[in-house]
């Protein structure tokens, strides 16, 4: 009985639940960041191997930053000289910075069959800083890659 009373007073149960929630959020954000990195690295590999796909970035130089509001997710993509370099760090002078509310919003946008960028902005799942056309170009290239990998293109 005393042990139950001490646990109640010290709120061990609620602290344990909060710790478990923080752990799950960290796992989700790490999974989302890894998924985004793999997508970008696959895109870079396909640019290197496929001449038709490489035409998407001919004369295209851009700096993208993808991050979460809590800064647990930070992935940069730099398109330069028909190459794509992926970094897991904050970069400056970006053409567009896409900040996701959380890992769930990132995965929702990346895995949706028809990404609704405007709807995501209206729901405040993402906030943008920069030129929106760069995001649309990225979404086009990611969808084109998805169709190419699944054989639908």
Secondary structure, 3 states (H helix, E strand, C coil): CHHHHHHHHHCHHHHHHHHHHHHHHHHHHHHHHHHHHHHHHHHHHHHHHCHHHHHHHCCCCEEEEEEECCCCCEEEEEEECCEEEEECCCCCCCCEEEEECCHHHHHHHHHCCCCCHHHHHHCCCEEEEECHHHHHHHHHHHHHHHHHHHCCC
